[in-house]
Amino acid sequence: MPKLLQFLLVHAVIGFGIAGFFVASLIVFDIGGFATLASGSDVAPLAVSVLTFFLGLTFASVQMGAAVMLLPKEHDAGPRGGHRLPAPAMPAYATARARR
């Protein structure tokens, strides 16, 4: 398996794991009355699985995106920029008319 595909797959699994933990805590702590609402429904397993799947897609996408953005670039090996000193702060004078 190519390294890039393996990298993305690992981070997608991490995102789905975070989503599973999030849905489990929604149910355990009954946040927003979700567990009460789902337990009174005939389609509770479907609701929980759909919520888990779509939160998994969202968290996996965020996790993969963050992992890719945090990858070091090849040209980031050394210091960047020149040796220019910052410009000194100088006062800016403005004329003002007298008010009545």
Jmol script that loads the backbone (N, CA, C; Angstrom):
load data "model"
ATOM      1  N   MET A   1       0.845  -1.169   0.000  1.00  0.00           N
ATOM      2  CA  MET A   1       0.000   0.000   0.000  1.00  0.00           C
ATOM      3  C   MET A   1       0.897   1.241   0.000  1.00  0.00           C
ATOM      4  N   PRO A   2       0.588   2.227  -0.834  1.00  0.00           N
ATOM      5  CA  PRO A   2       1.397   3.450  -0.862  1.00  0.00           C
ATOM      6  C   PRO A   2       1.363   4.176   0.486  1.00  0.00           C
ATOM      7  N   LYS A   3       2.448   4.873   0.777  1.00  0.00           N
ATOM      8  CA  LYS A   3       2.557   5.558   2.066  1.00  0.00           C
ATOM      9  C   LYS A   3       1.468   6.608   2.263  1.00  0.00           C
ATOM     10  N   LEU A   4       1.138   7.332   1.202  1.00  0.00           N
ATOM     11  CA  LEU A   4       0.132   8.380   1.314  1.00  0.00           C
ATOM     12  C   LEU A   4      -1.235   7.794   1.637  1.00  0.00           C
ATOM     13  N   LEU A   5      -1.592   6.718   0.959  1.00  0.00           N
ATOM     14  CA  LEU A   5      -2.880   6.080   1.212  1.00  0.00           C
ATOM     15  C   LEU A   5      -2.942   5.526   2.630  1.00  0.00           C
ATOM     16  N   GLN A   6      -1.858   4.938   3.082  1.00  0.00           N
ATOM     17  CA  GLN A   6      -1.812   4.413   4.444  1.00  0.00           C
ATOM     18  C   GLN A   6      -1.914   5.554   5.459  1.00  0.00           C
ATOM     19  N   PHE A   7      -1.241   6.650   5.190  1.00  0.00           N
ATOM     20  CA  PHE A   7      -1.286   7.824   6.062  1.00  0.00           C
ATOM     21  C   PHE A   7      -2.715   8.347   6.191  1.00  0.00           C
ATOM     22  N   LEU A   8      -3.397   8.496   5.047  1.00  0.00           N
ATOM     23  CA  LEU A   8      -4.765   9.004   5.069  1.00  0.00           C
ATOM     24  C   LEU A   8      -5.719   8.023   5.730  1.00  0.00           C
ATOM     25  N   LEU A   9      -5.529   6.736   5.493  1.00  0.00           N
ATOM     26  CA  LEU A   9      -6.399   5.723   6.076  1.00  0.00           C
ATOM     27  C   LEU A   9      -6.258   5.682   7.597  1.00  0.00           C
ATOM     28  N   VAL A  10      -5.048   5.789   8.089  1.00  0.00           N
ATOM     29  CA  VAL A  10      -4.830   5.802   9.543  1.00  0.00           C
ATOM     30  C   VAL A  10      -5.539   6.993  10.174  1.00  0.00           C
ATOM     31  N   HIS A  11      -5.437   8.153   9.558  1.00  0.00           N
ATOM     32  CA  HIS A  11      -6.068   9.341  10.120  1.00  0.00           C
ATOM     33  C   HIS A  11      -7.585   9.312   9.946  1.00  0.00           C
ATOM     34  N   ALA A  12      -8.084   8.659   8.911  1.00  0.00           N
ATOM     35  CA  ALA A  12      -9.531   8.492   8.773  1.00  0.00           C
ATOM     36  C   ALA A  12     -10.069   7.588   9.877  1.00  0.00           C
ATOM     37  N   VAL A  13      -9.349   6.533  10.189  1.00  0.00           N
ATOM     38  CA  VAL A  13      -9.767   5.635  11.276  1.00  0.00           C
ATOM     39  C   VAL A  13      -9.743   6.372  12.613  1.00  0.00           C
ATOM     40  N   ILE A  14      -8.756   7.220  12.818  1.00  0.00           N
ATOM     41  CA  ILE A  14      -8.704   8.027  14.040  1.00  0.00           C
ATOM     42  C   ILE A  14      -9.932   8.939  14.111  1.00  0.00           C
ATOM     43  N   GLY A  15     -10.296   9.563  12.997  1.00  0.00           N
ATOM     44  CA  GLY A  15     -11.477  10.427  12.963  1.00  0.00           C
ATOM     45  C   GLY A  15     -12.756   9.667  13.251  1.00  0.00           C
ATOM     46  N   PHE A  16     -12.892   8.462  12.695  1.00  0.00           N
ATOM     47  CA  PHE A  16     -14.078   7.652  12.975  1.00  0.00           C
ATOM     48  C   PHE A  16     -14.094   7.213  14.439  1.00  0.00           C
ATOM     49  N   GLY A  17     -12.935   6.961  15.014  1.00  0.00           N
ATOM     50  CA  GLY A  17     -12.867   6.618  16.433  1.00  0.00           C
ATOM     51  C   GLY A  17     -13.313   7.768  17.319  1.00  0.00           C
ATOM     52  N   ILE A  18     -12.895   8.968  16.966  1.00  0.00           N
ATOM     53  CA  ILE A  18     -13.322  10.150  17.717  1.00  0.00           C
ATOM     54  C   ILE A  18     -14.831  10.332  17.595  1.00  0.00           C
ATOM     55  N   ALA A  19     -15.374  10.082  16.409  1.00  0.00           N
ATOM     56  CA  ALA A  19     -16.819  10.190  16.214  1.00  0.00           C
ATOM     57  C   ALA A  19     -17.557   9.151  17.049  1.00  0.00           C
ATOM     58  N   GLY A  20     -17.037   7.935  17.107  1.00  0.00           N
ATOM     59  CA  GLY A  20     -17.662   6.905  17.936  1.00  0.00           C
ATOM     60  C   GLY A  20     -17.661   7.293  19.403  1.00  0.00           C
ATOM     61  N   PHE A  21     -16.546   7.845  19.865  1.00  0.00           N
ATOM     62  CA  PHE A  21     -16.468   8.321  21.247  1.00  0.00           C
ATOM     63  C   PHE A  21     -17.455   9.458  21.483  1.00  0.00           C
ATOM     64  N   PHE A  22     -17.591  10.348  20.518  1.00  0.00           N
ATOM     65  CA  PHE A  22     -18.503  11.485  20.635  1.00  0.00           C
ATOM     66  C   PHE A  22     -19.951  11.019  20.722  1.00  0.00           C
ATOM     67  N   VAL A  23     -20.345  10.088  19.857  1.00  0.00           N
ATOM     68  CA  VAL A  23     -21.721   9.578  19.877  1.00  0.00           C
ATOM     69  C   VAL A  23     -21.977   8.796  21.160  1.00  0.00           C
ATOM     70  N   ALA A  24     -20.991   8.023  21.605  1.00  0.00           N
ATOM     71  CA  ALA A  24     -21.154   7.281  22.859  1.00  0.00           C
ATOM     72  C   ALA A  24     -21.352   8.237  24.031  1.00  0.00           C
ATOM     73  N   SER A  25     -20.613   9.337  24.050  1.00  0.00           N
ATOM     74  CA  SER A  25     -20.802  10.299  25.137  1.00  0.00           C
ATOM     75  C   SER A  25     -22.126  11.043  24.999  1.00  0.00           C
ATOM     76  N   LEU A  26     -22.614  11.245  23.773  1.00  0.00           N
ATOM     77  CA  LEU A  26     -23.954  11.813  23.596  1.00  0.00           C
ATOM     78  C   LEU A  26     -25.008  10.915  24.232  1.00  0.00           C
ATOM     79  N   ILE A  27     -24.846   9.620  24.050  1.00  0.00           N
ATOM     80  CA  ILE A  27     -25.828   8.675  24.572  1.00  0.00           C
ATOM     81  C   ILE A  27     -25.678   8.511  26.085  1.00  0.00           C
ATOM     82  N   VAL A  28     -24.460   8.345  26.560  1.00  0.00           N
ATOM     83  CA  VAL A  28     -24.242   8.100  27.992  1.00  0.00           C
ATOM     84  C   VAL A  28     -24.665   9.297  28.837  1.00  0.00           C
ATOM     85  N   PHE A  29     -24.295  10.488  28.425  1.00  0.00           N
ATOM     86  CA  PHE A  29     -24.614  11.675  29.214  1.00  0.00           C
ATOM     87  C   PHE A  29     -25.950  12.305  28.825  1.00  0.00           C
ATOM     88  N   ASP A  30     -26.642  11.729  27.853  1.00  0.00           N
ATOM     89  CA  ASP A  30     -27.965  12.177  27.399  1.00  0.00           C
ATOM     90  C   ASP A  30     -27.959  13.672  27.070  1.00  0.00           C
ATOM     91  N   ILE A  31     -26.984  14.072  26.298  1.00  0.00           N
ATOM     92  CA  ILE A  31     -26.841  15.475  25.922  1.00  0.00           C
ATOM     93  C   ILE A  31     -27.957  15.847  24.951  1.00  0.00           C
ATOM     94  N   GLY A  32     -28.665  16.900  25.284  1.00  0.00           N
ATOM     95  CA  GLY A  32     -29.773  17.351  24.457  1.00  0.00           C
ATOM     96  C   GLY A  32     -30.951  16.393  24.455  1.00  0.00           C
ATOM     97  N   GLY A  33     -30.969  15.456  25.382  1.00  0.00           N
ATOM     98  CA  GLY A  33     -32.052  14.483  25.435  1.00  0.00           C
ATOM     99  C   GLY A  33     -32.018  13.484  24.298  1.00  0.00           C
ATOM    100  N   PHE A  34     -30.844  13.300  23.694  1.00  0.00           N
ATOM    101  CA  PHE A  34     -30.743  12.408  22.533  1.00  0.00           C
ATOM    102  C   PHE A  34     -31.020  10.960  22.905  1.00  0.00           C
ATOM    103  N   ALA A  35     -30.468  10.498  24.021  1.00  0.00           N
ATOM    104  CA  ALA A  35     -30.671   9.098  24.423  1.00  0.00           C
ATOM    105  C   ALA A  35     -32.128   8.847  24.771  1.00  0.00           C
ATOM    106  N   THR A  36     -32.768   9.790  25.431  1.00  0.00           N
ATOM    107  CA  THR A  36     -34.184   9.652  25.772  1.00  0.00           C
ATOM    108  C   THR A  36     -35.027   9.612  24.510  1.00  0.00           C
ATOM    109  N   LEU A  37     -34.726  10.476  23.582  1.00  0.00           N
ATOM    110  CA  LEU A  37     -35.475  10.523  22.329  1.00  0.00           C
ATOM    111  C   LEU A  37     -35.255   9.265  21.506  1.00  0.00           C
ATOM    112  N   ALA A  38     -34.023   8.808  21.435  1.00  0.00           N
ATOM    113  CA  ALA A  38     -33.717   7.624  20.632  1.00  0.00           C
ATOM    114  C   ALA A  38     -34.271   6.358  21.264  1.00  0.00           C
ATOM    115  N   SER A  39     -34.266   6.274  22.593  1.00  0.00           N
ATOM    116  CA  SER A  39     -34.762   5.054  23.234  1.00  0.00           C
ATOM    117  C   SER A  39     -36.269   4.914  23.100  1.00  0.00           C
ATOM    118  N   GLY A  40     -36.976   5.993  22.884  1.00  0.00           N
ATOM    119  CA  GLY A  40     -38.419   5.929  22.701  1.00  0.00           C
ATOM    120  C   GLY A  40     -38.827   5.698  21.260  1.00  0.00           C
ATOM    121  N   SER A  41     -37.875   5.534  20.374  1.00  0.00           N
ATOM    122  CA  SER A  41     -38.165   5.369  18.950  1.00  0.00           C
ATOM    123  C   SER A  41     -37.955   3.924  18.525  1.00  0.00           C
ATOM    124  N   ASP A  42     -38.674   3.537  17.470  1.00  0.00           N
ATOM    125  CA  ASP A  42     -38.510   2.189  16.919  1.00  0.00           C
ATOM    126  C   ASP A  42     -37.232   2.063  16.094  1.00  0.00           C
ATOM    127  N   VAL A  43     -36.744   3.168  15.596  1.00  0.00           N
ATOM    128  CA  VAL A  43     -35.579   3.144  14.711  1.00  0.00           C
ATOM    129  C   VAL A  43     -34.337   3.699  15.401  1.00  0.00           C
ATOM    130  N   ALA A  44     -34.198   3.448  16.695  1.00  0.00           N
ATOM    131  CA  ALA A  44     -33.048   3.967  17.448  1.00  0.00           C
ATOM    132  C   ALA A  44     -31.716   3.461  16.903  1.00  0.00           C
ATOM    133  N   PRO A  45     -31.579   2.165  16.572  1.00  0.00           N
ATOM    134  CA  PRO A  45     -30.287   1.726  16.023  1.00  0.00           C
ATOM    135  C   PRO A  45     -29.946   2.410  14.700  1.00  0.00           C
ATOM    136  N   LEU A  46     -30.955   2.649  13.877  1.00  0.00           N
ATOM    137  CA  LEU A  46     -30.722   3.342  12.609  1.00  0.00           C
ATOM    138  C   LEU A  46     -30.279   4.782  12.862  1.00  0.00           C
ATOM    139  N   ALA A  47     -30.937   5.461  13.797  1.00  0.00           N
ATOM    140  CA  ALA A  47     -30.585   6.851  14.097  1.00  0.00           C
ATOM    141  C   ALA A  47     -29.160   6.956  14.631  1.00  0.00           C
ATOM    142  N   VAL A  48     -28.804   6.050  15.528  1.00  0.00           N
ATOM    143  CA  VAL A  48     -27.457   6.086  16.104  1.00  0.00           C
ATOM    144  C   VAL A  48     -26.411   5.746  15.052  1.00  0.00           C
ATOM    145  N   SER A  49     -26.702   4.769  14.203  1.00  0.00           N
ATOM    146  CA  SER A  49     -25.718   4.388  13.183  1.00  0.00           C
ATOM    147  C   SER A  49     -25.553   5.478  12.120  1.00  0.00           C
ATOM    148  N   VAL A  50     -26.638   6.126  11.724  1.00  0.00           N
ATOM    149  CA  VAL A  50     -26.539   7.215  10.739  1.00  0.00           C
ATOM    150  C   VAL A  50     -25.773   8.399  11.339  1.00  0.00           C
ATOM    151  N   LEU A  51     -26.081   8.727  12.604  1.00  0.00           N
ATOM    152  CA  LEU A  51     -25.359   9.811  13.266  1.00  0.00           C
ATOM    153  C   LEU A  51     -23.875   9.487  13.381  1.00  0.00           C
ATOM    154  N   THR A  52     -23.565   8.255  13.748  1.00  0.00           N
ATOM    155  CA  THR A  52     -22.168   7.845  13.874  1.00  0.00           C
ATOM    156  C   THR A  52     -21.458   7.889  12.526  1.00  0.00           C
ATOM    157  N   PHE A  53     -22.129   7.422  11.477  1.00  0.00           N
ATOM    158  CA  PHE A  53     -21.502   7.409  10.153  1.00  0.00           C
ATOM    159  C   PHE A  53     -21.190   8.824   9.665  1.00  0.00           C
ATOM    160  N   PHE A  54     -22.169   9.714   9.754  1.00  0.00           N
ATOM    161  CA  PHE A  54     -21.942  11.052   9.213  1.00  0.00           C
ATOM    162  C   PHE A  54     -21.016  11.893  10.096  1.00  0.00           C
ATOM    163  N   LEU A  55     -21.074  11.702  11.411  1.00  0.00           N
ATOM    164  CA  LEU A  55     -20.075  12.359  12.251  1.00  0.00           C
ATOM    165  C   LEU A  55     -18.697  11.773  11.988  1.00  0.00           C
ATOM    166  N   GLY A  56     -18.643  10.479  11.692  1.00  0.00           N
ATOM    167  CA  GLY A  56     -17.374   9.847  11.338  1.00  0.00           C
ATOM    168  C   GLY A  56     -16.792  10.434  10.070  1.00  0.00           C
ATOM    169  N   LEU A  57     -17.637  10.650   9.070  1.00  0.00           N
ATOM    170  CA  LEU A  57     -17.156  11.288   7.838  1.00  0.00           C
ATOM    171  C   LEU A  57     -16.611  12.687   8.122  1.00  0.00           C
ATOM    172  N   THR A  58     -17.335  13.429   8.941  1.00  0.00           N
ATOM    173  CA  THR A  58     -16.911  14.792   9.251  1.00  0.00           C
ATOM    174  C   THR A  58     -15.600  14.804  10.026  1.00  0.00           C
ATOM    175  N   PHE A  59     -15.534  14.017  11.104  1.00  0.00           N
ATOM    176  CA  PHE A  59     -14.326  14.006  11.924  1.00  0.00           C
ATOM    177  C   PHE A  59     -13.144  13.400  11.180  1.00  0.00           C
ATOM    178  N   ALA A  60     -13.396  12.401  10.336  1.00  0.00           N
ATOM    179  CA  ALA A  60     -12.306  11.813   9.554  1.00  0.00           C
ATOM    180  C   ALA A  60     -11.756  12.833   8.562  1.00  0.00           C
ATOM    181  N   SER A  61     -12.641  13.604   7.943  1.00  0.00           N
ATOM    182  CA  SER A  61     -12.185  14.635   7.005  1.00  0.00           C
ATOM    183  C   SER A  61     -11.368  15.703   7.714  1.00  0.00           C
ATOM    184  N   VAL A  62     -11.830  16.113   8.880  1.00  0.00           N
ATOM    185  CA  VAL A  62     -11.092  17.122   9.646  1.00  0.00           C
ATOM    186  C   VAL A  62      -9.735  16.572  10.078  1.00  0.00           C
ATOM    187  N   GLN A  63      -9.721  15.335  10.550  1.00  0.00           N
ATOM    188  CA  GLN A  63      -8.470  14.720  11.003  1.00  0.00           C
ATOM    189  C   GLN A  63      -7.480  14.569   9.849  1.00  0.00           C
ATOM    190  N   MET A  64      -7.959  14.112   8.695  1.00  0.00           N
ATOM    191  CA  MET A  64      -7.060  13.964   7.545  1.00  0.00           C
ATOM    192  C   MET A  64      -6.553  15.319   7.070  1.00  0.00           C
ATOM    193  N   GLY A  65      -7.439  16.308   7.023  1.00  0.00           N
ATOM    194  CA  GLY A  65      -7.023  17.641   6.603  1.00  0.00           C
ATOM    195  C   GLY A  65      -5.991  18.245   7.535  1.00  0.00           C
ATOM    196  N   ALA A  66      -6.215  18.099   8.835  1.00  0.00           N
ATOM    197  CA  ALA A  66      -5.256  18.632   9.805  1.00  0.00           C
ATOM    198  C   ALA A  66      -3.921  17.906   9.705  1.00  0.00           C
ATOM    199  N   ALA A  67      -3.971  16.598   9.504  1.00  0.00           N
ATOM    200  CA  ALA A  67      -2.723  15.830   9.397  1.00  0.00           C
ATOM    201  C   ALA A  67      -1.936  16.228   8.151  1.00  0.00           C
ATOM    202  N   VAL A  68      -2.633  16.454   7.050  1.00  0.00           N
ATOM    203  CA  VAL A  68      -1.950  16.854   5.817  1.00  0.00           C
ATOM    204  C   VAL A  68      -1.373  18.259   5.961  1.00  0.00           C
ATOM    205  N   MET A  69      -2.134  19.164   6.567  1.00  0.00           N
ATOM    206  CA  MET A  69      -1.643  20.535   6.719  1.00  0.00           C
ATOM    207  C   MET A  69      -0.456  20.625   7.673  1.00  0.00           C
ATOM    208  N   LEU A  70      -0.346  19.688   8.605  1.00  0.00           N
ATOM    209  CA  LEU A  70       0.760  19.716   9.559  1.00  0.00           C
ATOM    210  C   LEU A  70       1.989  18.955   9.079  1.00  0.00           C
ATOM    211  N   LEU A  71       1.928  18.386   7.884  1.00  0.00           N
ATOM    212  CA  LEU A  71       3.099  17.706   7.336  1.00  0.00           C
ATOM    213  C   LEU A  71       4.201  18.721   7.049  1.00  0.00           C
ATOM    214  N   PRO A  72       5.443  18.399   7.360  1.00  0.00           N
ATOM    215  CA  PRO A  72       6.529  19.330   7.026  1.00  0.00           C
ATOM    216  C   PRO A  72       6.778  19.333   5.523  1.00  0.00           C
ATOM    217  N   LYS A  73       7.075  20.496   4.997  1.00  0.00           N
ATOM    218  CA  LYS A  73       7.393  20.606   3.577  1.00  0.00           C
ATOM    219  C   LYS A  73       8.866  20.296   3.381  1.00  0.00           C
ATOM    220  N   GLU A  74       9.220  19.904   2.180  1.00  0.00           N
ATOM    221  CA  GLU A  74      10.611  19.548   1.902  1.00  0.00           C
ATOM    222  C   GLU A  74      11.543  20.746   2.014  1.00  0.00           C
ATOM    223  N   HIS A  75      11.061  21.918   1.674  1.00  0.00           N
ATOM    224  CA  HIS A  75      11.927  23.090   1.700  1.00  0.00           C
ATOM    225  C   HIS A  75      11.882  23.811   3.047  1.00  0.00           C
ATOM    226  N   ASP A  76      11.273  23.222   4.065  1.00  0.00           N
ATOM    227  CA  ASP A  76      11.227  23.828   5.390  1.00  0.00           C
ATOM    228  C   ASP A  76      12.405  23.417   6.267  1.00  0.00           C
ATOM    229  N   ALA A  77      13.479  22.944   5.668  1.00  0.00           N
ATOM    230  CA  ALA A  77      14.591  22.418   6.454  1.00  0.00           C
ATOM    231  C   ALA A  77      15.337  23.517   7.210  1.00  0.00           C
ATOM    232  N   GLY A  78      15.515  24.667   6.616  1.00  0.00           N
ATOM    233  CA  GLY A  78      16.318  25.710   7.241  1.00  0.00           C
ATOM    234  C   GLY A  78      15.482  26.913   7.623  1.00  0.00           C
ATOM    235  N   PRO A  79      16.156  27.919   8.146  1.00  0.00           N
ATOM    236  CA  PRO A  79      15.433  29.143   8.501  1.00  0.00           C
ATOM    237  C   PRO A  79      14.970  29.872   7.248  1.00  0.00           C
ATOM    238  N   ARG A  80      13.871  30.557   7.402  1.00  0.00           N
ATOM    239  CA  ARG A  80      13.317  31.279   6.260  1.00  0.00           C
ATOM    240  C   ARG A  80      13.489  32.773   6.465  1.00  0.00           C
ATOM    241  N   GLY A  81      13.474  33.503   5.374  1.00  0.00           N
ATOM    242  CA  GLY A  81      13.544  34.949   5.440  1.00  0.00           C
ATOM    243  C   GLY A  81      14.970  35.461   5.470  1.00  0.00           C
ATOM    244  N   GLY A  82      15.091  36.759   5.416  1.00  0.00           N
ATOM    245  CA  GLY A  82      16.413  37.371   5.428  1.00  0.00           C
ATOM    246  C   GLY A  82      16.792  37.829   6.821  1.00  0.00           C
ATOM    247  N   HIS A  83      17.743  38.749   6.849  1.00  0.00           N
ATOM    248  CA  HIS A  83      18.228  39.272   8.117  1.00  0.00           C
ATOM    249  C   HIS A  83      17.800  40.723   8.282  1.00  0.00           C
ATOM    250  N   ARG A  84      16.733  41.089   7.666  1.00  0.00           N
ATOM    251  CA  ARG A  84      16.270  42.462   7.718  1.00  0.00           C
ATOM    252  C   ARG A  84      15.720  42.764   9.111  1.00  0.00           C
ATOM    253  N   LEU A  85      16.072  43.937   9.634  1.00  0.00           N
ATOM    254  CA  LEU A  85      15.563  44.355  10.930  1.00  0.00           C
ATOM    255  C   LEU A  85      14.193  44.983  10.753  1.00  0.00           C
ATOM    256  N   PRO A  86      13.339  44.874  11.743  1.00  0.00           N
ATOM    257  CA  PRO A  86      12.029  45.517  11.626  1.00  0.00           C
ATOM    258  C   PRO A  86      12.179  47.036  11.626  1.00  0.00           C
ATOM    259  N   ALA A  87      11.300  47.706  10.929  1.00  0.00           N
ATOM    260  CA  ALA A  87      11.346  49.160  10.849  1.00  0.00           C
ATOM    261  C   ALA A  87      11.034  49.748  12.220  1.00  0.00           C
ATOM    262  N   PRO A  88      11.786  50.777  12.627  1.00  0.00           N
ATOM    263  CA  PRO A  88      11.517  51.374  13.947  1.00  0.00           C
ATOM    264  C   PRO A  88      10.203  52.143  13.915  1.00  0.00           C
ATOM    265  N   ALA A  89       9.554  52.177  15.055  1.00  0.00           N
ATOM    266  CA  ALA A  89       8.300  52.917  15.163  1.00  0.00           C
ATOM    267  C   ALA A  89       8.605  54.408  15.178  1.00  0.00           C
ATOM    268  N   MET A  90       7.892  55.164  14.348  1.00  0.00           N
ATOM    269  CA  MET A  90       8.097  56.606  14.272  1.00  0.00           C
ATOM    270  C   MET A  90       6.749  57.274  14.462  1.00  0.00           C
ATOM    271  N   PRO A  91       6.723  58.406  15.167  1.00  0.00           N
ATOM    272  CA  PRO A  91       5.443  59.087  15.370  1.00  0.00           C
ATOM    273  C   PRO A  91       4.941  59.686  14.056  1.00  0.00           C
ATOM    274  N   ALA A  92       3.646  59.661  13.894  1.00  0.00           N
ATOM    275  CA  ALA A  92       3.017  60.253  12.718  1.00  0.00           C
ATOM    276  C   ALA A  92       2.287  61.509  13.171  1.00  0.00           C
ATOM    277  N   TYR A  93       2.745  62.659  12.700  1.00  0.00           N
ATOM    278  CA  TYR A  93       2.153  63.926  13.102  1.00  0.00           C
ATOM    279  C   TYR A  93       1.018  64.275  12.155  1.00  0.00           C
ATOM    280  N   ALA A  94      -0.056  64.793  12.739  1.00  0.00           N
ATOM    281  CA  ALA A  94      -1.192  65.230  11.942  1.00  0.00           C
ATOM    282  C   ALA A  94      -1.649  66.581  12.481  1.00  0.00           C
ATOM    283  N   THR A  95      -2.066  67.460  11.572  1.00  0.00           N
ATOM    284  CA  THR A  95      -2.558  68.762  12.008  1.00  0.00           C
ATOM    285  C   THR A  95      -4.042  68.649  12.301  1.00  0.00           C
ATOM    286  N   ALA A  96      -4.460  69.379  13.311  1.00  0.00           N
ATOM    287  CA  ALA A  96      -5.873  69.367  13.691  1.00  0.00           C
ATOM    288  C   ALA A  96      -6.340  70.801  13.836  1.00  0.00           C
ATOM    289  N   ARG A  97      -7.554  71.059  13.372  1.00  0.00           N
ATOM    290  CA  ARG A  97      -8.113  72.395  13.509  1.00  0.00           C
ATOM    291  C   ARG A  97      -8.740  72.541  14.888  1.00  0.00           C
ATOM    292  N   ALA A  98      -8.745  73.770  15.372  1.00  0.00           N
ATOM    293  CA  ALA A  98      -9.346  74.032  16.682  1.00  0.00           C
ATOM    294  C   ALA A  98     -10.862  73.927  16.574  1.00  0.00           C
ATOM    295  N   ARG A  99     -11.478  73.354  17.583  1.00  0.00           N
ATOM    296  CA  ARG A  99     -12.946  73.232  17.613  1.00  0.00           C
ATOM    297  C   ARG A  99     -13.532  74.373  18.432  1.00  0.00           C
ATOM    298  N   ARG A 100     -14.766  74.678  18.155  1.00  0.00           N
ATOM    299  CA  ARG A 100     -15.434  75.726  18.929  1.00  0.00           C
ATOM    300  C   ARG A 100     -16.177  75.152  20.075  1.00  0.00           C
TER     301      ARG A 100
END
end "model"
wireframe off; spacefill off
backbone 0.3
color backbone group
